[in-house]
Amino acid sequence: MRDTKERLSLLWIFAFLNYLYADVLALWDIVGSLNVAGAPHPHLPPWALAGSAVLMEIPMAMIVASRLLPFRANRLANIIAAAICTLVNGFLTYVPPLFGARTPALPEYLFFATIETVCTLVIIWQAWTWSAAEAIS
């Protein structure tokens, strides 16, 4: 069986690749909907781009942090990072449709968002149930 540090790192790689590909599909959806007659393309405000950058840095950093941090810091970082990703992903994906808003590239985006959410919940569970005895051995 793989050790928990390696397992957590692999789960973060899996989550990150799903985030990345979902964003690529959403970008294709936006590009495909542009008016060929020269209509301006949608722009995100700088705060939204900065927020997206920070959110995407979390799983990227956790790939490395899961392998390098000592047990207690590792366990806590994984729980906090995965909880943030789960909450933000859930809020941005599942709440807008309740109010009639369309999320990017629906239903493809919902497919990826569900996989991402399950993955980050598994990360939380793996970190939560990770024992100090296992970390020592």
VMD Tcl script that builds the backbone (N, CA, C; Angstrom):
set m [mol new atoms 411]
animate dup $m
set s [atomselect $m all]
$s set {name element resname resid chain x y z} {
  {N N MET 1 A 0.844 -1.188 0.000}
  {CA C MET 1 A 0.000 0.000 0.000}
  {C C MET 1 A 0.885 1.246 0.000}
  {N N ARG 2 A 0.481 2.232 -0.740}
  {CA C ARG 2 A 1.251 3.474 -0.800}
  {C C ARG 2 A 1.088 4.228 0.516}
  {N N ASP 3 A 2.112 4.986 0.858}
  {CA C ASP 3 A 1.986 5.753 2.091}
  {C C ASP 3 A 1.050 6.935 1.882}
  {N N THR 4 A 0.565 7.477 2.974}
  {CA C THR 4 A -0.463 8.518 2.908}
  {C C THR 4 A 0.052 9.778 2.226}
  {N N LYS 5 A 1.304 10.145 2.445}
  {CA C LYS 5 A 1.842 11.335 1.777}
  {C C LYS 5 A 1.762 11.197 0.264}
  {N N GLU 6 A 2.154 10.047 -0.234}
  {CA C GLU 6 A 2.116 9.812 -1.674}
  {C C GLU 6 A 0.666 9.782 -2.177}
  {N N ARG 7 A -0.197 9.129 -1.441}
  {CA C ARG 7 A -1.614 9.042 -1.821}
  {C C ARG 7 A -2.242 10.437 -1.887}
  {N N LEU 8 A -1.969 11.275 -0.877}
  {CA C LEU 8 A -2.518 12.629 -0.875}
  {C C LEU 8 A -1.984 13.440 -2.055}
  {N N SER 9 A -0.710 13.315 -2.322}
  {CA C SER 9 A -0.111 14.025 -3.445}
  {C C SER 9 A -0.746 13.587 -4.767}
  {N N LEU 10 A -0.957 12.291 -4.938}
  {CA C LEU 10 A -1.598 11.783 -6.160}
  {C C LEU 10 A -3.032 12.279 -6.284}
  {N N LEU 11 A -3.747 12.341 -5.168}
  {CA C LEU 11 A -5.118 12.865 -5.203}
  {C C LEU 11 A -5.134 14.342 -5.594}
  {N N TRP 12 A -4.155 15.115 -5.114}
  {CA C TRP 12 A -4.073 16.529 -5.493}
  {C C TRP 12 A -3.739 16.672 -6.976}
  {N N ILE 13 A -2.887 15.800 -7.519}
  {CA C ILE 13 A -2.599 15.830 -8.959}
  {C C ILE 13 A -3.881 15.557 -9.739}
  {N N PHE 14 A -4.618 14.529 -9.317}
  {CA C PHE 14 A -5.878 14.175 -9.969}
  {C C PHE 14 A -6.868 15.347 -9.906}
  {N N ALA 15 A -7.017 15.959 -8.743}
  {CA C ALA 15 A -7.937 17.094 -8.600}
  {C C ALA 15 A -7.496 18.252 -9.488}
  {N N PHE 16 A -6.202 18.561 -9.470}
  {CA C PHE 16 A -5.684 19.680 -10.260}
  {C C PHE 16 A -5.938 19.468 -11.751}
  {N N LEU 17 A -5.683 18.270 -12.245}
  {CA C LEU 17 A -5.905 18.005 -13.670}
  {C C LEU 17 A -7.382 18.140 -14.033}
  {N N ASN 18 A -8.259 17.754 -13.133}
  {CA C ASN 18 A -9.693 17.933 -13.374}
  {C C ASN 18 A -10.069 19.409 -13.377}
  {N N TYR 19 A -9.516 20.188 -12.421}
  {CA C TYR 19 A -9.768 21.634 -12.416}
  {C C TYR 19 A -9.295 22.243 -13.735}
  {N N LEU 20 A -8.098 21.871 -14.140}
  {CA C LEU 20 A -7.493 22.433 -15.342}
  {C C LEU 20 A -8.321 22.109 -16.586}
  {N N TYR 21 A -8.689 20.858 -16.754}
  {CA C TYR 21 A -9.430 20.486 -17.957}
  {C C TYR 21 A -10.841 21.082 -17.961}
  {N N ALA 22 A -11.459 21.174 -16.807}
  {CA C ALA 22 A -12.781 21.821 -16.743}
  {C C ALA 22 A -12.672 23.280 -17.178}
  {N N ASP 23 A -11.591 23.954 -16.772}
  {CA C ASP 23 A -11.396 25.346 -17.179}
  {C C ASP 23 A -11.117 25.452 -18.676}
  {N N VAL 24 A -10.390 24.486 -19.226}
  {CA C VAL 24 A -10.141 24.475 -20.674}
  {C C VAL 24 A -11.462 24.330 -21.424}
  {N N LEU 25 A -12.313 23.406 -20.983}
  {CA C LEU 25 A -13.618 23.233 -21.633}
  {C C LEU 25 A -14.474 24.493 -21.505}
  {N N ALA 26 A -14.439 25.126 -20.336}
  {CA C ALA 26 A -15.207 26.361 -20.150}
  {C C ALA 26 A -14.689 27.451 -21.085}
  {N N LEU 27 A -13.370 27.506 -21.281}
  {CA C LEU 27 A -12.786 28.484 -22.196}
  {C C LEU 27 A -13.237 28.214 -23.633}
  {N N TRP 28 A -13.246 26.942 -24.026}
  {CA C TRP 28 A -13.725 26.593 -25.365}
  {C C TRP 28 A -15.192 26.979 -25.527}
  {N N ASP 29 A -15.978 26.832 -24.477}
  {CA C ASP 29 A -17.386 27.216 -24.524}
  {C C ASP 29 A -17.508 28.713 -24.762}
  {N N ILE 30 A -16.683 29.489 -24.082}
  {CA C ILE 30 A -16.707 30.951 -24.245}
  {C C ILE 30 A -16.256 31.328 -25.647}
  {N N VAL 31 A -15.138 30.745 -26.099}
  {CA C VAL 31 A -14.609 31.061 -27.424}
  {C C VAL 31 A -15.611 30.664 -28.504}
  {N N GLY 32 A -16.260 29.510 -28.336}
  {CA C GLY 32 A -17.232 29.050 -29.324}
  {C C GLY 32 A -18.464 29.913 -29.406}
  {N N SER 33 A -18.771 30.629 -28.337}
  {CA C SER 33 A -19.976 31.455 -28.328}
  {C C SER 33 A -19.712 32.896 -28.765}
  {N N LEU 34 A -18.461 33.217 -29.074}
  {CA C LEU 34 A -18.145 34.585 -29.502}
  {C C LEU 34 A -18.743 34.859 -30.878}
  {N N ASN 35 A -19.170 36.074 -31.064}
  {CA C ASN 35 A -19.729 36.500 -32.342}
  {C C ASN 35 A -18.582 36.705 -33.327}
  {N N VAL 36 A -18.659 36.060 -34.471}
  {CA C VAL 36 A -17.601 36.166 -35.471}
  {C C VAL 36 A -17.540 37.574 -36.049}
  {N N ALA 37 A -18.623 38.317 -35.966}
  {CA C ALA 37 A -18.687 39.660 -36.543}
  {C C ALA 37 A -17.885 40.683 -35.750}
  {N N GLY 38 A -17.111 40.248 -34.796}
  {CA C GLY 38 A -16.250 41.177 -34.084}
  {C C GLY 38 A -16.787 41.660 -32.756}
  {N N ALA 39 A -17.767 40.982 -32.206}
  {CA C ALA 39 A -18.269 41.371 -30.886}
  {C C ALA 39 A -17.148 41.216 -29.873}
  {N N PRO 40 A -17.079 42.115 -28.914}
  {CA C PRO 40 A -15.996 42.021 -27.926}
  {C C PRO 40 A -16.124 40.738 -27.107}
  {N N HIS 41 A -14.979 40.163 -26.810}
  {CA C HIS 41 A -15.003 38.948 -26.002}
  {C C HIS 41 A -15.103 39.317 -24.529}
  {N N PRO 42 A -15.651 38.408 -23.751}
  {CA C PRO 42 A -15.854 38.718 -22.331}
  {C C PRO 42 A -14.522 38.862 -21.596}
  {N N HIS 43 A -14.481 39.813 -20.698}
  {CA C HIS 43 A -13.289 40.040 -19.881}
  {C C HIS 43 A -13.655 39.815 -18.422}
  {N N LEU 44 A -12.770 39.160 -17.728}
  {CA C LEU 44 A -12.948 39.017 -16.284}
  {C C LEU 44 A -12.219 40.160 -15.608}
  {N N PRO 45 A -12.784 40.708 -14.545}
  {CA C PRO 45 A -12.092 41.784 -13.827}
  {C C PRO 45 A -10.817 41.249 -13.173}
  {N N PRO 46 A -9.849 42.126 -12.932}
  {CA C PRO 46 A -8.579 41.691 -12.341}
  {C C PRO 46 A -8.745 40.934 -11.028}
  {N N TRP 47 A -9.717 41.314 -10.192}
  {CA C TRP 47 A -9.900 40.616 -8.920}
  {C C TRP 47 A -10.342 39.174 -9.144}
  {N N ALA 48 A -11.135 38.931 -10.205}
  {CA C ALA 48 A -11.580 37.563 -10.501}
  {C C ALA 48 A -10.413 36.722 -11.012}
  {N N LEU 49 A -9.569 37.309 -11.842}
  {CA C LEU 49 A -8.388 36.593 -12.329}
  {C C LEU 49 A -7.418 36.299 -11.190}
  {N N ALA 50 A -7.223 37.264 -10.299}
  {CA C ALA 50 A -6.334 37.044 -9.149}
  {C C ALA 50 A -6.906 35.965 -8.231}
  {N N GLY 51 A -8.206 36.010 -7.996}
  {CA C GLY 51 A -8.844 34.989 -7.164}
  {C C GLY 51 A -8.712 33.601 -7.770}
  {N N SER 52 A -8.883 33.506 -9.077}
  {CA C SER 52 A -8.715 32.225 -9.762}
  {C C SER 52 A -7.285 31.721 -9.641}
  {N N ALA 53 A -6.333 32.630 -9.758}
  {CA C ALA 53 A -4.929 32.239 -9.634}
  {C C ALA 53 A -4.633 31.690 -8.240}
  {N N VAL 54 A -5.146 32.351 -7.227}
  {CA C VAL 54 A -4.934 31.884 -5.848}
  {C C VAL 54 A -5.592 30.523 -5.646}
  {N N LEU 55 A -6.817 30.366 -6.124}
  {CA C LEU 55 A -7.517 29.088 -5.966}
  {C C LEU 55 A -6.798 27.952 -6.683}
  {N N MET 56 A -6.249 28.203 -7.864}
  {CA C MET 56 A -5.542 27.155 -8.593}
  {C C MET 56 A -4.174 26.854 -7.982}
  {N N GLU 57 A -3.615 27.817 -7.278}
  {CA C GLU 57 A -2.321 27.583 -6.629}
  {C C GLU 57 A -2.449 26.611 -5.463}
  {N N ILE 58 A -3.624 26.552 -4.846}
  {CA C ILE 58 A -3.812 25.654 -3.699}
  {C C ILE 58 A -3.526 24.205 -4.069}
  {N N PRO 59 A -4.205 23.628 -5.080}
  {CA C PRO 59 A -3.889 22.237 -5.399}
  {C C PRO 59 A -2.475 22.049 -5.922}
  {N N MET 60 A -1.954 23.034 -6.663}
  {CA C MET 60 A -0.572 22.909 -7.152}
  {C C MET 60 A 0.415 22.849 -5.985}
  {N N ALA 61 A 0.223 23.717 -5.012}
  {CA C ALA 61 A 1.125 23.729 -3.853}
  {C C ALA 61 A 0.962 22.469 -3.009}
  {N N MET 62 A -0.265 21.965 -2.923}
  {CA C MET 62 A -0.506 20.780 -2.089}
  {C C MET 62 A 0.091 19.509 -2.687}
  {N N ILE 63 A 0.326 19.475 -3.990}
  {CA C ILE 63 A 1.012 18.332 -4.604}
  {C C ILE 63 A 2.373 18.151 -3.952}
  {N N VAL 64 A 3.090 19.255 -3.805}
  {CA C VAL 64 A 4.428 19.223 -3.207}
  {C C VAL 64 A 4.348 19.176 -1.682}
  {N N ALA 65 A 3.481 19.995 -1.106}
  {CA C ALA 65 A 3.377 20.071 0.360}
  {C C ALA 65 A 3.003 18.723 0.962}
  {N N SER 66 A 2.158 17.960 0.279}
  {CA C SER 66 A 1.743 16.652 0.802}
  {C C SER 66 A 2.919 15.699 0.950}
  {N N ARG 67 A 3.933 15.889 0.158}
  {CA C ARG 67 A 5.111 15.012 0.224}
  {C C ARG 67 A 6.183 15.539 1.183}
  {N N LEU 68 A 6.200 16.843 1.394}
  {CA C LEU 68 A 7.317 17.428 2.141}
  {C C LEU 68 A 7.004 17.802 3.586}
  {N N LEU 69 A 5.773 18.157 3.884}
  {CA C LEU 69 A 5.450 18.616 5.238}
  {C C LEU 69 A 5.499 17.466 6.243}
  {N N PRO 70 A 5.877 17.772 7.477}
  {CA C PRO 70 A 5.804 16.745 8.523}
  {C C PRO 70 A 4.341 16.421 8.847}
  {N N PHE 71 A 4.127 15.309 9.534}
  {CA C PHE 71 A 2.799 14.748 9.754}
  {C C PHE 71 A 1.744 15.759 10.181}
  {N N ARG 72 A 1.942 16.428 11.305}
  {CA C ARG 72 A 0.879 17.304 11.841}
  {C C ARG 72 A 0.539 18.452 10.895}
  {N N ALA 73 A 1.570 19.117 10.377}
  {CA C ALA 73 A 1.349 20.223 9.442}
  {C C ALA 73 A 0.724 19.718 8.148}
  {N N ASN 74 A 1.153 18.543 7.710}
  {CA C ASN 74 A 0.650 17.938 6.483}
  {C C ASN 74 A -0.837 17.622 6.611}
  {N N ARG 75 A -1.169 16.983 7.698}
  {CA C ARG 75 A -2.564 16.598 7.944}
  {C C ARG 75 A -3.465 17.838 7.974}
  {N N LEU 76 A -3.048 18.854 8.728}
  {CA C LEU 76 A -3.830 20.082 8.851}
  {C C LEU 76 A -3.929 20.822 7.512}
  {N N ALA 77 A -2.806 20.926 6.802}
  {CA C ALA 77 A -2.802 21.629 5.515}
  {C C ALA 77 A -3.729 20.947 4.517}
  {N N ASN 78 A -3.704 19.623 4.478}
  {CA C ASN 78 A -4.568 18.896 3.559}
  {C C ASN 78 A -6.044 19.089 3.900}
  {N N ILE 79 A -6.375 19.036 5.172}
  {CA C ILE 79 A -7.773 19.224 5.573}
  {C C ILE 79 A -8.252 20.635 5.225}
  {N N ILE 80 A -7.449 21.635 5.543}
  {CA C ILE 80 A -7.839 23.022 5.283}
  {C C ILE 80 A -7.903 23.311 3.792}
  {N N ALA 81 A -6.869 22.918 3.051}
  {CA C ALA 81 A -6.825 23.191 1.612}
  {C C ALA 81 A -7.973 22.482 0.889}
  {N N ALA 82 A -8.203 21.225 1.211}
  {CA C ALA 82 A -9.280 20.478 0.553}
  {C C ALA 82 A -10.650 21.041 0.938}
  {N N ALA 83 A -10.806 21.483 2.178}
  {CA C ALA 83 A -12.077 22.081 2.599}
  {C C ALA 83 A -12.332 23.380 1.833}
  {N N ILE 84 A -11.310 24.200 1.672}
  {CA C ILE 84 A -11.461 25.450 0.909}
  {C C ILE 84 A -11.852 25.131 -0.528}
  {N N CYS 85 A -11.134 24.194 -1.157}
  {CA C CYS 85 A -11.431 23.833 -2.548}
  {C C CYS 85 A -12.838 23.248 -2.680}
  {N N THR 86 A -13.232 22.420 -1.731}
  {CA C THR 86 A -14.562 21.813 -1.766}
  {C C THR 86 A -15.646 22.880 -1.641}
  {N N LEU 87 A -15.484 23.773 -0.681}
  {CA C LEU 87 A -16.495 24.818 -0.454}
  {C C LEU 87 A -16.596 25.781 -1.627}
  {N N VAL 88 A -15.463 26.244 -2.132}
  {CA C VAL 88 A -15.489 27.184 -3.256}
  {C C VAL 88 A -16.060 26.505 -4.493}
  {N N ASN 89 A -15.590 25.296 -4.775}
  {CA C ASN 89 A -16.080 24.572 -5.941}
  {C C ASN 89 A -17.589 24.308 -5.824}
  {N N GLY 90 A -18.010 23.877 -4.660}
  {CA C GLY 90 A -19.431 23.620 -4.452}
  {C C GLY 90 A -20.268 24.868 -4.595}
  {N N PHE 91 A -19.793 25.963 -4.013}
  {CA C PHE 91 A -20.535 27.220 -4.087}
  {C C PHE 91 A -20.632 27.717 -5.525}
  {N N LEU 92 A -19.514 27.712 -6.242}
  {CA C LEU 92 A -19.510 28.244 -7.605}
  {C C LEU 92 A -20.231 27.343 -8.603}
  {N N THR 93 A -20.310 26.055 -8.298}
  {CA C THR 93 A -20.895 25.119 -9.248}
  {C C THR 93 A -22.355 24.811 -8.970}
  {N N TYR 94 A -22.669 24.531 -7.726}
  {CA C TYR 94 A -24.000 24.004 -7.423}
  {C C TYR 94 A -24.991 25.059 -6.945}
  {N N VAL 95 A -24.521 26.200 -6.446}
  {CA C VAL 95 A -25.440 27.232 -5.968}
  {C C VAL 95 A -26.035 28.054 -7.112}
  {N N PRO 96 A -25.248 28.535 -8.098}
  {CA C PRO 96 A -25.853 29.359 -9.162}
  {C C PRO 96 A -27.023 28.700 -9.892}
  {N N PRO 97 A -26.960 27.382 -10.230}
  {CA C PRO 97 A -28.120 26.796 -10.903}
  {C C PRO 97 A -29.405 26.827 -10.071}
  {N N LEU 98 A -29.271 26.873 -8.758}
  {CA C LEU 98 A -30.457 26.952 -7.907}
  {C C LEU 98 A -31.210 28.260 -8.131}
  {N N PHE 99 A -30.475 29.279 -8.607}
  {CA C PHE 99 A -31.081 30.590 -8.834}
  {C C PHE 99 A -31.255 30.876 -10.323}
  {N N GLY 100 A -31.160 29.823 -11.145}
  {CA C GLY 100 A -31.390 29.978 -12.573}
  {C C GLY 100 A -30.189 30.415 -13.379}
  {N N ALA 101 A -29.046 30.603 -12.740}
  {CA C ALA 101 A -27.843 31.006 -13.473}
  {C C ALA 101 A -27.205 29.780 -14.123}
  {N N ARG 102 A -26.523 29.982 -15.223}
  {CA C ARG 102 A -25.864 28.893 -15.938}
  {C C ARG 102 A -24.395 28.881 -15.554}
  {N N THR 103 A -23.890 27.721 -15.154}
  {CA C THR 103 A -22.458 27.598 -14.886}
  {C C THR 103 A -21.744 27.310 -16.200}
  {N N PRO 104 A -20.440 27.612 -16.292}
  {CA C PRO 104 A -19.725 27.411 -17.559}
  {C C PRO 104 A -19.792 25.962 -18.032}
  {N N ALA 105 A -20.018 25.793 -19.322}
  {CA C ALA 105 A -19.960 24.505 -20.007}
  {C C ALA 105 A -20.819 23.422 -19.361}
  {N N LEU 106 A -21.967 23.807 -18.854}
  {CA C LEU 106 A -22.903 22.832 -18.303}
  {C C LEU 106 A -23.346 21.908 -19.428}
  {N N PRO 107 A -23.412 20.633 -19.304}
  {CA C PRO 107 A -23.251 19.751 -18.164}
  {C C PRO 107 A -21.821 19.230 -17.956}
  {N N GLU 108 A -20.936 19.530 -18.913}
  {CA C GLU 108 A -19.558 19.059 -18.782}
  {C C GLU 108 A -18.912 19.589 -17.511}
  {N N TYR 109 A -19.179 20.845 -17.222}
  {CA C TYR 109 A -18.585 21.459 -16.040}
  {C C TYR 109 A -19.102 20.796 -14.765}
  {N N LEU 110 A -20.387 20.476 -14.743}
  {CA C LEU 110 A -20.949 19.785 -13.581}
  {C C LEU 110 A -20.319 18.408 -13.393}
  {N N PHE 111 A -20.036 17.724 -14.492}
  {CA C PHE 111 A -19.370 16.424 -14.435}
  {C C PHE 111 A -18.013 16.558 -13.751}
  {N N PHE 112 A -17.192 17.499 -14.237}
  {CA C PHE 112 A -15.876 17.689 -13.631}
  {C C PHE 112 A -15.978 18.194 -12.194}
  {N N ALA 113 A -16.897 19.103 -11.942}
  {CA C ALA 113 A -17.051 19.649 -10.597}
  {C C ALA 113 A -17.421 18.562 -9.597}
  {N N THR 114 A -18.232 17.620 -10.020}
  {CA C THR 114 A -18.603 16.513 -9.133}
  {C C THR 114 A -17.392 15.650 -8.826}
  {N N ILE 115 A -16.600 15.343 -9.844}
  {CA C ILE 115 A -15.378 14.558 -9.627}
  {C C ILE 115 A -14.416 15.315 -8.718}
  {N N GLU 116 A -14.257 16.608 -8.952}
  {CA C GLU 116 A -13.370 17.429 -8.122}
  {C C GLU 116 A -13.834 17.444 -6.666}
  {N N THR 117 A -15.126 17.594 -6.472}
  {CA C THR 117 A -15.674 17.639 -5.117}
  {C C THR 117 A -15.476 16.314 -4.401}
  {N N VAL 118 A -15.748 15.222 -5.084}
  {CA C VAL 118 A -15.539 13.897 -4.478}
  {C C VAL 118 A -14.060 13.720 -4.142}
  {N N CYS 119 A -13.180 14.119 -5.043}
  {CA C CYS 119 A -11.739 13.978 -4.797}
  {C C CYS 119 A -11.296 14.772 -3.574}
  {N N THR 120 A -11.731 16.019 -3.453}
  {CA C THR 120 A -11.305 16.813 -2.293}
  {C C THR 120 A -11.934 16.293 -1.005}
  {N N LEU 121 A -13.125 15.716 -1.086}
  {CA C LEU 121 A -13.708 15.083 0.104}
  {C C LEU 121 A -12.914 13.842 0.498}
  {N N VAL 122 A -12.426 13.100 -0.477}
  {CA C VAL 122 A -11.561 11.939 -0.181}
  {C C VAL 122 A -10.259 12.409 0.454}
  {N N ILE 123 A -9.713 13.519 -0.032}
  {CA C ILE 123 A -8.493 14.071 0.574}
  {C C ILE 123 A -8.746 14.410 2.038}
  {N N ILE 124 A -9.865 15.070 2.312}
  {CA C ILE 124 A -10.206 15.407 3.704}
  {C C ILE 124 A -10.293 14.128 4.537}
  {N N TRP 125 A -10.966 13.121 4.029}
  {CA C TRP 125 A -11.127 11.861 4.759}
  {C C TRP 125 A -9.775 11.182 4.993}
  {N N GLN 126 A -8.944 11.134 3.965}
  {CA C GLN 126 A -7.619 10.501 4.094}
  {C C GLN 126 A -6.773 11.232 5.148}
  {N N ALA 127 A -6.786 12.555 5.108}
  {CA C ALA 127 A -6.001 13.324 6.078}
  {C C ALA 127 A -6.587 13.199 7.478}
  {N N TRP 128 A -7.905 13.225 7.578}
  {CA C TRP 128 A -8.580 13.150 8.879}
  {C C TRP 128 A -8.301 11.814 9.573}
  {N N THR 129 A -8.298 10.731 8.815}
  {CA C THR 129 A -8.112 9.399 9.390}
  {C C THR 129 A -6.652 8.960 9.433}
  {N N TRP 130 A -5.738 9.818 8.991}
  {CA C TRP 130 A -4.310 9.518 8.985}
  {C C TRP 130 A -3.798 9.533 10.422}
  {N N SER 131 A -3.250 8.441 10.860}
  {CA C SER 131 A -2.803 8.355 12.254}
  {C C SER 131 A -1.305 8.657 12.359}
  {N N ALA 132 A -0.920 9.157 13.512}
  {CA C ALA 132 A 0.502 9.454 13.765}
  {C C ALA 132 A 1.329 8.179 13.716}
  {N N ALA 133 A 0.754 7.061 14.150}
  {CA C ALA 133 A 1.470 5.775 14.129}
  {C C ALA 133 A 1.819 5.395 12.699}
  {N N GLU 134 A 0.881 5.631 11.763}
  {CA C GLU 134 A 1.146 5.324 10.361}
  {C C GLU 134 A 2.229 6.251 9.815}
  {N N ALA 135 A 2.220 7.499 10.230}
  {CA C ALA 135 A 3.199 8.470 9.753}
  {C C ALA 135 A 4.611 8.095 10.191}
  {N N ILE 136 A 4.745 7.483 11.351}
  {CA C ILE 136 A 6.062 7.101 11.860}
  {C C ILE 136 A 6.605 5.872 11.136}
  {N N SER 137 A 5.725 4.931 10.800}
  {CA C SER 137 A 6.199 3.689 10.193}
  {C C SER 137 A 6.561 3.835 8.736}
}
mol reanalyze $m
mol bondsrecalc $m
mol representation Tube
mol addrep $m
